[in-house]
Amino acid sequence: MNRTVVTNAALYRLTEGRITISSVTVVEVVQGYQRIERDDLARRFLVSLQDYEVLALDAEAGALAGHIRGDLQRAGQPIGWADPLIAAIALRDGLTLVTGNTAHYQRIQAVGYPLRLANWRLPSAI
């Protein structure tokens, strides 16, 4: 585990009272553990969700994600299915998206979406 991420997450939890993730992020994390056959880590993650606010994908965010994906494809900058969904949830709720994968999300910004990003892998990213 990256110490800087852990430190930034702890600081955020202190100031905000909770960590918020998307339901799509839950899919990605569990899929990753399933791929490497680490059911123990998936179970531990799922139990930890009781301490998190998990934001659902609804029709509004789904439609926004469809617009984002279409704009990215038209611009010749396609990315996978999950990142536009996660970005749409963050945009819908006016949240800053925390990621180590800023390159994909910067493509979303480049096609005109006002997505705020933070990289907790960087010191003092809060």
Beta strands, then each sheet from edge to edge (+ up, - down):
strand 1: 19-22
strand 2: 52-55
strand 3: 96-98
strand 4: 116-118
sheet 1: 1+ 2+
sheet 2: 3+ 4+
end
